[in-house]
Amino acid sequence: MSQESDRELARLWRVSRTVHEMVRDRGYLLADYEINVPFDEFKQKHGATGSVDRTNMSFDALHSENSEKIFVYFCSEKNVSKASMKTFIGSMDKMGARRGMIIWSEKMSPAAKKTLTEMGSEYSLEDFPESDLLVNITRHFLVPKHVIMKPDEKSALIKRYRLKETQLPRIMITDPVARYYGMKRGQVMKIERASETAGRYITYRICM
């Protein structure tokens, strides 16, 4: 394997770990061994031919609360085409998943982006460039604990403080942390920070 392929494989190993952590942090069932794969094992599975092979990196998982299935697709093409999107959607259908995530390496064509938007009425779809997943931002010591509130918890919060939703501070749906947790508009994020005086300081933000 060339040094370039070896570097790409090491990069992809980090991306794969972040993706698996992200899926589990959203409440899907993944075991530790699926997340903490040693690099040598990853290299043997995805680089044994001498080049980087993404074809068998895709995976699916069930949600711990409602058995919803998510399918994560690692696109083997560097430039995601409309055909790539059709392959992705077709794989979702075979898996019986209505929620999907496509991970791509270099760029997504305008036709692929259009397909992603058009299929949004039938599926819940997300896309992430590999470059955004090299590091798990939620593991950084400067990023506080984030938890998406359940609908009943959100209702109780608004009732307790006699608020309107519009009065809550906002977090944009494009925010990296909101994207990590797959937030939807209208959901509220509970953010817990350390405080020297109070021990902890809790704030709430609504996704817009």
Secondary structure, 3 states (H helix, E strand, C coil): CCHHHHHHHHHHHHHHHHHHHHHHHCCECCCHHHHCCCHHHHHHHHHCCCCCCCCCCCEEEEECCCCCEEEEEECCCCEECHHHHHHHHHHHHHHCCCEEEEEECCEECHHHHHHHHHHHHCCEEEEEEHHHHCCCHHHCCCCCEEEECCHHHHHHHHHHHCCCHHHCCEECCCCHHHHHHCCCCCCEEEEEEEECCCEEEEEEEEEC
